[in-house]
Amino acid sequence: MLHMLPRLFQASETVIKRGSLIRLQFLQGERAALLVGAKSLKESGNLAKIQNFLSKAKIETTLIEGISGDPTVNMIRTTVEKFSTLQPDWIIAAGGGAVMDCAKLARFFYENPDLDIADILKPFSVPGSHKKIKLALVPTTSGTGSEASHVAVVKESNNGHKIPLVSERFIPDLAILDATLTVNLSPAVTAYTALDAFTHAVESYCSRANNLLSDAYALMAGRLITQHLTVSLSEPRNIKSRENLLYAALFAGIAQNLAAVGGVHALSHALGGKTGFPHGYGNAIFLIPVLTFNAQNSPRPAQFASETGFSELQELFDWISGILTTAGLSQNWHQVVSETIKTELNTAEIAEMALNDVCLRTNPVKMEKNDVRQILEETR
Ligand SMILES: [Fe+2]
């Protein structure tokens, strides 16, 4: 029943400042495994910066590249095997949510070699660890908040199911939030990762498990995103706005730890599991219809809109639509899937996966099969 208690988790140490990547220079240890995803980290010169700081710390660092897409069971097993060979004191992940989630899960299985992923797939069944390896997370997108959250999403290799796992062992020892790492993000990635953080905020605020602490973090995050996302899109190198989005992602991640998310995430996990659809993009598409559905029987969506500076819920919806248009993103998931992912889709199957997602438990209004199917039809 421990998971029923609202527990305030965040990294043991969080550093937020432009240039704070230098914190790596002061790490103590002998060996590190450095997980990275996209090539952009290398192309921007930031990977070399990270390696240089670790070299100054006299830490022998092994690079594990190419972590892309949602972490699958196979990807995690391969990464754990590498850790077993390297015996690192530090596991460092620099990237988006997928890279950070992969590091969280791989650390856990490296610390618990007797456990298989099948042992922890049941909601809230992840045990503690005895061996303690340090984990540092460095986000390079503007919003998954994975560096703050106790959630890690794993994709089952055989059926594509995306399962959010929850454990305090997924909280890192160190989170480094350096806005200089996010100034080169494309408008699309800026928009949908920030809208992922926005979804963590609004879904935590509307959650059945909300409390005053999660409300406070959720509102701080919501206000920062509504104030700074538009600026980050029009002035990508505006470091102040980029930094405020990193703060927002952190606050929203903490709110999510306290209150959990809801129907938007359930739908996005299902669509992403079936098609590889980017998590934040899926959330951005399902935000308006799920909030509309919830608002029929809950005052919370309208209260969140009002508390974050909108005169009414519709004005919040117009803002979301405007962000998607500005960033060149569609509001129609099926169009994106057929144009870019080219996978034949079964809406009923996606609906079934969403209905089985643990996030639906905290949606403020009970969603039935027809509700989920209707939202999928409305947005295709
Ligand atoms: Fe999310």
Residues whose N, C-alpha, C, O or C-beta is under 5 A from the ligand:
A	BS01	LIG	D196
